[in-house]
Amino acid sequence: MRKRILRIAMAVLMLAVMVPSALAATYEEINQDQVFLKQEQRGTCTLASTAMMLRRAALLNGDENWAQITEAEVTTLNKGQDISYAGCGLPYNFSYGEMTVSHDTLPGGEVNKDILIDLLAEHPEGIMLHAACVPHGILLTEYKD
């Protein structure tokens, strides 16, 4: 793959309250069909991927209201304050309840694979990846050989 494609900007969910060692949900529970969302409209792939990541994190934290996390809900946080940028995606860093979403960038090249595998081990809720050169966002949930 070309270097441009490997330059992937990624948003990594950094929990303000770390996921408890005894997770409230199992791997099977965070991977049920109802946890995943379809993109509501063209151009909201980043928003939909982030909402799914937050839903999985909420399940892992034992939040019974995880299903209320939707594209619309994620865009209106903190008592109606709109965090979306009129069709330009989400801010790089923001909080949603007790969770904080932070931005980082992959260095490029073959090292990206190992970095992502390590991040997934730390963040079972997943990683929202955004390829700026495409542009497109997806939720990375696991790595299989």
Protein Blocks (a to p, Z undefined) as FASTA:
>chain_A
ZZklmmccddddddfbacdfbdfbdfklmmgfklpccdfbghilmmmmmmmmmmmmmmmn
opaklmmpcfklmmmgghhiafbeghnapafbdcehjbccdddddebdjklmmmmmmmmm
mmmnbpcdddfklpccdddfbdcZZ
